């Protein structure tokens, strides 16, 4: 069940990251989900590193770090995808 939640959270974070980033991203939806999962894992790692991964109530700081991680990974991943595929941004 945790894999299902990871996919759902990665999908949602990836879509939000794409909305935050300016311009059009040229990555497919499945790669957006993968990048969202990776960004979520990076955000959880950062939250653990600074000691805010498990607090009372809603972990807003952890969720914000997950979103920041997803934005960074989607942005860098899009640039890498474009470089590998040879497509130019419109």
C-alpha positions, 0 to 999 in steps of 0.5 A: 500500500505504501507504493500506491501512496508514493505513486499518488503523492508523486503524481500530485507533487509532479503536477503541482511542480509543473504548474509552478514552473514557468513555461511548458515542460516537455516531459511525459506524464509518467516521468512527471510522476517519477520526478514527483516521487524522487522530489518527495523522497528528497524532501523527506530526506531534508526534513529528516536532516533538519529534524522536522519530519515527524511533528505534531499535527500536519507536517507543513514544513515536510510537505513544503520541502517535498514540494520544493524537491519536486519543483527542483527535480521536475525542472532539472529533469525536464532540461535533461529530457529535452537535452537527451531527446533533442526537442526544443522548448516552444 
